[in-house]
Amino acid sequence: MHVTRDTDRSIHDSGVTGIANQKRSDMENRLAILNEPADAVCISIHQNQFTDPRYSGAQMFYSATNPESESLARALQSSFQSMLQPQNSREIKLCGKELYLCDACRHPMVMAECGFLSNPDEAALLCTEDYQHQVAFTIYAALQQYLASR
């Protein structure tokens, strides 16, 4: 397993100046990490935010550039709905070039939005270690289901 980063920090090349150049370098370096293994499955884990605090629940985004990405997104969404968020009626969504890593990754890749920080109840849950472990296990279970179906 590779992790591109475990904190909210840029991994741009040293010596790169300017926010736009640093962002481009950061994204290129993360893409290189994702594309390096021969047979990888990639999940980019995020928390969502929206102007309306009533929205909640995990939602998966995938790109059409790799046909396996949709299957991975379905496995993840199903796992969240069955194991952790039975009230979650969100559907997986196709993304485009705006999600650069999903679009440019050569492996199956999903951006997993695990909940809404703008929803006070969900934000409180996401801050607890117990719920974080439940989210991690839910992702693990989905990955196992996806890999078994390949």
C-alpha positions in Angstrom: 0.0 0.0 0.0 1.2 3.5 -0.9 0.1 6.7 0.7 0.7 9.9 -1.3 0.4 11.9 1.9 -1.0 11.6 5.4 -1.4 15.2 6.2 -2.8 18.2 4.3 0.5 19.3 2.9 1.9 19.7 -0.6 4.4 17.3 -2.0 5.6 19.6 -4.8 9.2 19.5 -5.9 11.6 21.7 -3.8 12.5 24.9 -5.4 9.1 25.3 -7.2 7.7 28.8 -6.5 4.3 30.2 -7.0 1.0 28.6 -5.8 -0.1 27.5 -9.3 3.3 25.9 -10.0 3.4 24.2 -6.6 -0.1 22.8 -7.1 0.8 21.5 -10.6 4.0 19.9 -9.2 2.1 18.4 -6.2 -0.5 16.8 -8.5 2.1 15.5 -10.9 4.1 13.9 -8.0 0.9 12.3 -6.6 0.0 11.0 -10.0 3.5 9.5 -10.4 3.0 7.7 -7.0 -0.4 6.4 -8.1 0.8 5.2 -11.5 4.1 3.6 -10.3 2.8 0.1 -9.2 2.0 -2.3 -12.1 -1.4 -3.4 -10.7 -2.7 -0.8 -8.3 -6.2 0.1 -7.1 -6.4 3.7 -6.0 -8.7 5.4 -3.5 -8.4 9.1 -2.7 -10.1 9.7 0.6 -11.7 13.1 1.3 -14.4 14.8 3.3 -17.1 16.8 1.5 -18.4 20.3 2.3 -21.4 22.2 1.0 -23.1 25.4 1.7 -26.3 23.7 3.0 -25.6 21.8 6.2 -28.4 19.3 5.7 -26.5 17.1 3.3 -24.7 14.1 4.6 -23.4 10.7 3.6 -20.5 9.2 1.7 -20.4 9.5 -2.1 -18.0 8.1 -4.7 -16.7 9.8 -7.8 -15.0 7.9 -10.7 -13.7 8.6 -14.1 -14.5 6.9 -17.4 -10.9 6.7 -18.3 -10.6 3.3 -16.6 -13.7 1.0 -16.9 -12.9 -0.7 -13.6 -13.3 2.6 -11.7 -17.1 2.4 -11.9 -17.0 -1.1 -10.3 -14.8 0.1 -7.5 -17.0 3.1 -6.9 -20.1 0.9 -6.7 -18.4 -1.5 -4.3 -17.4 1.5 -2.0 -20.8 3.1 -2.1 -22.6 -0.2 -1.4 -20.2 -0.9 1.5 -20.9 2.5 3.1 -24.7 2.0 2.6 -24.8 -1.5 4.0 -22.2 -1.2 6.8 -22.2 2.4 8.0 -24.8 4.6 6.6 -28.1 2.7 5.9 -30.0 5.9 5.3 -27.5 7.0 2.6 -29.2 7.3 -0.8 -26.4 9.0 -2.6 -25.4 7.6 -6.0 -21.9 7.3 -7.5 -21.0 10.1 -9.9 -19.0 10.2 -13.0 -16.4 13.0 -12.9 -14.4 14.6 -15.7 -11.1 16.3 -16.1 -11.8 18.5 -13.1 -10.7 15.6 -10.8 -7.3 15.4 -12.3 -6.0 12.4 -10.4 -9.1 10.3 -11.1 -9.0 11.3 -14.8 -5.3 10.8 -15.3 -4.7 7.7 -13.2 -4.1 4.6 -15.3 -5.4 2.3 -12.6 -9.0 1.9 -11.2 -9.4 5.0 -9.1 -12.2 6.5 -7.0 -12.4 9.7 -5.0 -14.2 8.7 -1.9 -16.0 11.6 -0.1 -16.6 9.9 3.3 -19.0 12.5 4.7 -19.8 16.2 4.9 -17.9 18.4 7.3 -20.6 21.0 6.7 -23.1 18.8 8.4 -22.7 19.3 12.2 -23.7 15.8 13.2 -21.6 14.1 10.6 -18.6 16.4 11.3 -18.8 15.4 14.9 -18.8 11.7 14.0 -15.9 12.2 11.6 -13.8 13.7 14.4 -14.1 10.6 16.6 -11.4 7.9 16.4 -14.1 5.2 16.6 -16.0 6.5 13.6 -12.7 6.9 11.7 -11.9 3.3 12.3 -15.4 2.3 11.1 -14.9 4.4 7.9 -11.5 2.7 7.3 -13.0 -0.7 7.8 -15.8 0.1 5.5 -13.3 1.1 2.8 -11.3 -2.1 3.5 -14.4 -4.3 3.2 -15.3 -2.6 -0.1 -11.8 -3.1 -1.5 -11.9 -6.8 -0.5 -15.3 -7.2 -2.2 -14.0 -5.4 -5.4 -10.8 -7.5 -5.5 -12.7 -10.7 -5.1 -14.9 -9.9 -8.0 -12.0 -9.2 -10.5 
